[in-house]
Every structure is written in structure tokens, then in C-alpha cells.
Amino acid sequence: MTPHVALPHQDAPPASWRALLLTVGLFFLWGMANNLNDILIAHFRAVFTLSDLQSGLVQSAFYLGYFCFAIPGAIVMQRFGYKTAVVQGLVLFGLGALLFWPASLMLSYGFFLLALFVIASGLAFLETAANPMVAALGSAASAERRLNLAQAFNPLGSIAGVSLGATFILADERAGDVAAASAVRLPYLAIALLVFAWAAVIVATRFPAVATQPSAPEARTPGAYRKLLASPRYLAGVGAQFLYVGAQVGVWSFLIRYVAVELPSLGTQRAAWLLTVSLALFMAGRFVGAALMARMSGARLMLLFAVADAGLCVVAATLGGLVGVAALVLSSALMSIMYPTIFVLTLRDLGPLTKPGASMLVMAIIGGAVLTALMGLVSDLGSIRAAMLVPTACFVGVALFARLHRHDRVTA
């Protein structure tokens, strides 16, 4: 079944279609950067001899960048429009990728974390601008399906990132520290060149007014954020996004580690390919979810998926072995619709507060830093199985948020 996604009308100006296609490409780019981190955690753990908590700092540094730069991204977006925020985000993204070269020469874990922070600062600009822009390119009634379809290209980038990392970064697990550290240079140089090229194309492309116009004056004041912070409905969405991102990043970050403990005969590189399978299921789940949303509300579907994911994480935490690995891999398919659905449900009916509202939702991505580090701590103190109880609790929280919205109805 083909999902109805309400893209720009067939008679829409070419600028709308070009803007949509270039924006969808952004989802691919930041998916590639996000999931290369899962490879880096396993890679740096071996190169720098790190504990699970220390290796989890890869995600902490990365998502701290999201937290710190989401509001600056929103400020740029409010004053100059979506397009300018996207271009600035791509420039920061590319500069961060270039920093991997000197970091590998210095063999410095701290320098690598700085490079990841810079990359994430750029991605904060991209996500703050791209998600609400896609949601705005069509009717409100179909915004969940439209954003889920656009987000389907995010796991495609994730698969490309993990495949790139497994092939070039984890290619030789026996390499010495210097040789192993240098394995990151060419992949990140290629990413930097691609990102700068994409920025140049966007600069040269005419975007429609919705992507270039500034926000209304009332949305550009501190009062806008005070109004958002006074809304329990909005804060519930931010909390749900914090929990969801923490669960997703935590499961993917420690999947390779989990497989190494539960199925030690596979080896790190093969475990990385299991992560690729997880991302493929995640991508398939986005398309299936978009189709199912033509028949039921996104909130109801997310409630079912979140409860099921909580159960799968319990299986991983209690049974382990092949069954536990299979449960974690399968959980990715059900995570697929959560981020865009929470995003749309939270921003719905905010009007001129949509742009500042989007920035705080992106700030909630800090859950990937906090909860991944917590999983690493639980693993160090207990076991990697016990760490899977953290995402279990997160999915329960997402299910409660979805339950609040299960009766929502939207008109075009």
C-alpha cells in the first residue's frame, strides 16, 4: 500500500519541489553522521581502552552539541528563515568532519569528542529547521505521514554511515593504535566534501517563501519561550522526545557491545553489520508506519509500538543470547515512527510559536547523551543486559505520551 503523504500539489511551482528534495537529502546526511557514532564507540573503545561509561561519552559530546545549538539555530531561523539556518548548519557539519583529520594525527580522544561536538552543532541547526519545514509543506492533517516519509531517508543515511564505518573504520580490528585512529580520516573527509557540496547547491537554489521568510515578531522574543514552558502539553512532548531519543541512541550505541557479550564468536565487524540490519528494519518501519497512518492516528500507532518495544527490551535484559540480540534488532522497526510523530504532535496548533517550539524539541535530543551515559554506567556496575532496562523505562514514557494524544483529530 502506498502512503498518502500530501507532498506539494502537482501544480506547485518548481521551487517547492526543489526545496522538498533538497530538504529530504538533509535527513540522509544527518542520519549518516548520527550512526557513524555507533561505529566510533566500538572503535574508540579498542583504540583508547575505554570502559562502557567512557565510550558512551561519544554520544554525550555529540548530543551536547544538539542541546547547546538548538536555540541559536532557532534564532537564525526566526530572523532569516529556514534556508539560512540550513546553510549555516551544513557549514558547521562540514567543519566538524574536517576536524577528524587533525584529531587522528594527534591521537587524542578529547579532540575527537570536540569534532563530534562541532558536527552536532551543525546538525542542531539542520534538525531545528528541516523538521518543521517539511511539516509546513502541506496540510496539517497529513503532516505526520509527510514527515514520517521524509524521515524514512534518515535511516537510509544511517545504513550508509554504518556500512561506511564497518567497511573502512572496523576493517582491521588488529591494527595498532595509530593505524586504527587514522582509519577515520578518509570517511570523514568524504562526508565533509559531500556536505559542503550540498550547502553550495542549496545556496544556489531558489526556495519558496515559507522557507525564507522570518517569523512573526511575537515569536522572536523571550516571551515565546515563556509561553511554551507554561504549556503542560508542550512540555510532555519535549519529555517524550528526550526519552525516545535516549532509548534509540542507547540501544544502537550498545548493540555491538551487547552482541560481543552475548554472541562473542561473531566479532565486532559482524556485530556492526547486525546494526545495519537494525537500521534497515528502522527504514522499512518508516514506510510501513506512514501507510498505517492512513488508517489510524499516529498517536494510537505509536502507543502500540512503544509498548511492544518496552517488551522487547525486557526480553533483551532477561533472556540474552540469540533471543536477546534478535529482540534488540527487531525493536528498531518499531522505533521508526516515534521521533517524527512526537515532533508533529508536540508542535501541532502552536502557530507563531512553531519555530521556537521546534528548537526545544531538538534540545530534547540531549536524552541521547544523558541516557546513553546512564546505560554505560549501569553496564559497568552490573551488566550490559541490565543496561537494557534503561530504554525499557523510556519506551514506557513514550507510551504514556502517546496515550494522552490517542483521541486527537486534525482537519486539513
C-alpha positions in Angstrom: 0.0 0.0 0.0 1.4 3.4 -0.9 1.0 6.0 1.8 -0.8 9.3 1.1 1.8 11.9 2.1 0.4 15.2 0.7 3.6 16.4 -1.0 3.3 19.8 -2.8 0.5 19.9 -5.2 1.3 18.8 -8.8 0.7 22.4 -9.9 3.1 23.8 -7.2 6.0 25.9 -8.5 9.3 24.1 -9.2 10.9 25.9 -6.3 8.6 23.9 -3.9 9.7 20.6 -5.3 13.4 21.5 -5.4 13.2 22.7 -1.8 11.5 19.5 -0.7 14.0 17.3 -2.4 17.0 19.2 -1.1 15.5 19.1 2.4 14.9 15.4 2.3 18.5 15.0 1.4 19.4 16.6 4.8 17.7 13.7 6.6 20.0 11.3 4.8 23.1 13.4 5.7 22.5 13.7 9.4 21.4 10.0 9.6 24.9 9.1 8.2 26.6 11.2 10.9 24.4 10.0 13.8 25.0 6.3 13.2 28.7 6.5 12.5 28.9 7.3 16.2 27.8 3.7 16.9 30.8 2.5 15.0 33.1 5.1 16.7 32.0 3.8 20.2 33.3 0.3 19.4 36.3 1.7 17.5 37.4 4.1 20.3 36.8 1.5 23.0 39.5 -0.6 21.4 41.9 2.2 20.4 41.8 4.1 23.7 41.0 1.2 26.0 37.8 2.7 27.4 35.1 1.5 29.8 31.5 1.4 28.7 30.9 4.7 30.5 33.9 6.4 28.9 33.0 5.1 25.4 29.4 6.4 26.0 30.9 9.9 26.1 31.0 9.8 22.3 27.2 10.2 22.4 27.4 12.6 25.3 29.7 15.0 23.4 27.6 14.6 20.3 24.2 15.3 21.8 25.5 18.1 24.0 26.1 19.9 20.7 22.4 19.5 19.8 21.4 20.8 23.2 23.7 23.9 23.1 22.9 24.9 19.5 19.2 24.2 19.0 18.2 27.7 20.3 20.9 29.5 18.3 19.6 27.6 15.3 16.0 28.7 16.1 17.1 32.3 16.4 18.7 32.3 13.0 15.7 30.5 11.6 13.3 33.1 13.2 15.2 36.1 11.8 16.3 34.8 8.4 14.2 31.8 7.6 14.7 28.0 7.3 17.1 28.2 4.4 19.7 30.3 6.1 19.6 28.1 9.2 20.1 25.0 7.0 23.1 26.5 5.2 24.8 27.5 8.4 24.2 24.1 9.8 25.8 22.4 6.8 28.9 24.6 7.2 29.3 23.6 10.8 28.7 20.0 10.0 31.4 20.0 7.3 33.9 21.8 9.6 33.4 19.2 12.3 34.0 16.4 9.9 37.3 18.1 8.8 38.4 18.2 12.4 38.7 14.4 12.4 41.9 14.7 10.4 44.0 16.6 13.0 42.3 14.6 15.8 43.6 11.3 14.2 47.1 12.8 13.8 47.2 13.8 17.5 45.7 10.5 18.6 43.5 12.5 21.1 40.2 11.2 22.3 39.3 14.6 23.6 39.9 16.2 20.2 37.7 13.5 18.6 34.9 14.5 21.1 35.4 18.2 20.1 35.0 17.3 16.5 31.8 15.4 17.2 30.5 18.4 19.2 31.0 20.7 16.2 29.3 18.2 13.9 26.3 18.0 16.3 26.1 21.8 16.5 25.6 21.9 12.7 23.0 19.1 12.9 21.1 21.0 15.6 20.6 23.8 13.0 19.5 21.3 10.4 17.0 19.4 12.5 15.6 22.6 14.0 14.9 23.9 10.5 14.2 20.8 8.4 11.6 19.0 10.5 9.1 21.9 10.8 9.7 23.0 7.2 8.7 19.5 5.9 5.7 19.6 8.2 4.7 23.0 6.8 4.8 21.9 3.2 1.3 20.6 3.0 -1.9 20.2 5.1 -1.9 19.8 8.9 -3.9 16.6 8.6 -1.2 14.8 6.8 1.8 16.3 8.5 2.6 13.1 10.5 2.7 11.0 7.4 4.6 13.5 5.4 7.3 13.9 8.0 7.5 10.1 8.5 8.1 9.7 4.8 10.8 12.4 4.8 12.3 10.8 7.9 12.5 7.4 6.1 15.6 8.8 4.3 17.2 9.3 7.7 17.8 5.6 8.3 18.9 5.2 4.7 21.7 7.6 5.6 22.2 5.7 8.8 22.7 2.5 6.9 25.2 4.2 4.6 27.1 5.5 7.7 27.2 2.2 9.4 28.3 0.4 6.2 31.0 3.0 5.6 32.2 2.6 9.2 32.1 -1.2 9.2 34.0 -1.3 5.9 36.7 1.3 6.5 36.9 2.0 10.2 36.4 -1.5 11.6 38.1 -3.2 8.7 41.1 -4.4 10.8 40.5 -4.9 14.5 44.1 -5.9 15.0 45.6 -2.7 13.7 47.8 -0.7 16.1 46.5 2.4 17.8 48.0 4.9 15.3 46.8 2.9 12.3 43.4 2.3 13.8 42.9 6.0 14.6 43.8 7.0 11.1 41.0 4.8 9.7 38.5 7.6 10.3 40.3 10.2 8.1 39.0 9.3 4.7 35.4 8.5 5.6 35.0 11.9 7.4 36.9 13.8 4.7 34.4 12.3 2.1 31.5 13.4 4.4 32.9 16.9 4.7 33.1 17.3 0.9 29.6 16.0 0.4 28.2 18.3 3.0 29.9 21.4 1.6 28.7 20.5 -1.9 25.1 20.1 -0.6 25.3 23.6 1.0 26.5 25.1 -2.2 23.6 23.6 -4.1 21.1 25.0 -1.5 22.6 28.4 -1.7 22.2 28.4 -5.5 18.6 27.1 -5.4 15.5 29.3 -5.1 13.3 28.3 -2.2 9.6 29.2 -1.7 8.7 32.0 0.7 7.8 29.6 3.6 11.5 28.6 3.7 13.0 32.1 3.6 10.6 34.5 5.4 11.3 35.4 9.1 9.0 34.6 11.9 6.3 36.9 13.2 7.8 39.4 15.8 5.9 37.9 18.7 7.8 34.6 18.1 11.2 36.2 18.3 11.1 37.3 21.9 11.9 35.5 25.2 8.2 35.7 25.9 7.7 32.9 23.2 9.7 30.5 25.3 7.9 31.5 28.5 4.6 30.6 26.8 6.0 27.3 25.7 7.3 26.5 29.2 3.9 27.3 30.6 2.2 24.7 28.4 2.0 21.2 30.1 1.0 19.6 26.7 4.1 21.0 25.0 6.4 20.0 27.9 5.1 16.5 27.8 6.2 16.3 24.2 9.6 17.6 25.0 9.9 15.0 27.7 8.7 12.2 25.4 11.3 13.2 22.8 14.0 13.2 25.5 13.1 9.6 26.5 12.7 8.4 22.9 16.0 9.7 21.6 17.7 8.3 24.8 16.2 4.9 24.1 17.0 4.8 20.4 20.6 6.1 20.8 21.2 3.8 23.7 20.0 0.6 22.0 22.0 1.4 18.9 25.1 2.6 20.7 25.4 -0.6 22.8 24.1 -3.1 20.3 27.6 -4.0 19.2 28.7 -4.3 22.8 25.7 -6.4 23.6 26.4 -8.8 20.7 30.0 -9.0 21.7 29.0 -10.2 25.2 26.0 -12.4 24.3 27.4 -13.9 21.0 31.2 -13.4 21.3 32.0 -15.7 18.3 30.6 -13.1 15.9 33.3 -10.4 16.4 33.0 -6.6 16.2 32.7 -6.2 12.5 30.0 -8.8 12.1 28.1 -7.2 15.0 28.3 -3.9 13.2 26.5 -5.5 10.2 23.7 -6.6 12.6 23.4 -2.9 13.4 22.9 -2.3 9.7 20.1 -4.9 9.7 18.5 -2.9 12.6 18.7 0.3 10.5 17.2 -1.4 7.5 14.2 -2.5 9.7 14.0 1.0 11.0 13.7 2.4 7.5 11.2 -0.2 6.5 9.2 0.7 9.6 9.0 4.3 8.5 7.3 3.4 5.2 5.0 0.8 6.8 4.2 3.3 9.6 3.4 6.0 7.0 1.0 3.6 5.3 -0.7 2.6 8.5 -1.3 6.2 9.5 -3.7 6.5 6.6 -5.9 4.1 8.6 -5.2 5.1 12.2 -3.8 8.1 14.1 -0.1 8.4 14.6 -0.6 8.6 18.4 -2.5 5.3 18.5 0.1 3.6 16.4 2.9 4.9 18.5 1.2 3.7 21.6 1.2 0.1 20.2 4.8 0.3 19.0 6.1 1.8 22.3 4.5 -0.9 24.4 5.9 -3.6 22.1 9.4 -2.0 22.2 9.3 -1.9 26.0 8.6 -5.7 25.9 11.4 -6.4 23.5 13.9 -4.6 25.7 12.7 -6.6 28.7 13.4 -9.8 26.7 17.0 -8.5 25.9 17.5 -7.7 29.6 16.3 -11.0 30.9 17.0 -13.7 28.3 20.1 -12.6 26.4 21.8 -14.8 23.9 20.5 -15.1 20.3 16.9 -14.3 21.5 18.0 -11.1 23.2 20.0 -10.0 20.2 17.0 -10.7 17.9 14.7 -8.7 20.2 17.0 -5.6 20.1 17.3 -5.8 16.3 13.6 -6.1 15.9 12.9 -3.2 18.3 14.4 -0.8 15.6 11.4 -1.5 13.3 9.0 -0.3 16.0 11.0 2.8 16.9 10.7 4.1 13.4 7.7 6.4 13.7 8.3 7.8 17.1 10.6 10.8 16.5 8.6 12.4 13.7 5.2 11.6 15.4 6.3 13.1 18.7 7.6 16.1 16.8 4.3 16.7 14.9 2.0 16.1 17.9 4.0 18.5 20.1 4.1 21.3 17.5 0.5 21.0 16.4 -1.5 24.2 16.8 1.4 26.3 18.1 1.1 28.8 15.3 3.8 31.5 15.5 5.5 29.5 18.3 6.3 26.7 16.0 9.9 27.7 15.3 10.9 28.2 19.0 8.9 25.1 19.8 11.0 23.1 17.3 14.2 24.3 18.9 13.3 23.0 22.3 12.3 19.7 20.8 15.7 19.4 19.2 17.3 20.3 22.6 15.5 17.2 23.9 17.9 15.2 21.9 20.2 15.6 24.9 18.5 12.4 26.0 20.9 10.6 23.7 23.8 11.9 25.8 22.3 11.5 29.3 20.6 8.1 28.9 23.4 6.5 26.9 25.9 7.5 29.6 23.5 6.1 32.2 23.3 2.8 30.2 27.1 2.7 30.2 27.2 3.3 34.0 24.6 0.5 34.6 26.7 -1.8 32.3 29.9 -1.1 34.2 28.3 -1.6 37.6 26.1 -4.5 36.6 25.9 -6.0 33.1 25.1 -5.0 29.5 21.8 -6.9 29.9 20.9 -4.8 32.9 21.6 -1.7 30.9 18.7 -2.5 28.6 16.2 -1.8 31.4 17.0 1.9 30.8 15.4 2.0 27.3 12.6 -0.2 28.7 11.6 2.6 31.0 12.0 5.2 28.2 9.5 3.4 25.9 7.0 3.2 28.8 7.3 7.0 29.0 6.7 7.4 25.2 3.7 5.1 25.5 2.2 7.3 28.2 2.7 10.4 26.0 1.0 8.6 23.0 -1.9 7.7 25.3 -2.5 11.3 26.1 -2.9 12.1 22.3 -4.7 8.9 21.2 -8.0 10.7 20.6 -6.5 13.7 18.7 -8.3 14.6 15.5 -6.9 17.1 12.9 -8.6 18.7 10.0 -6.8 19.9 6.9 
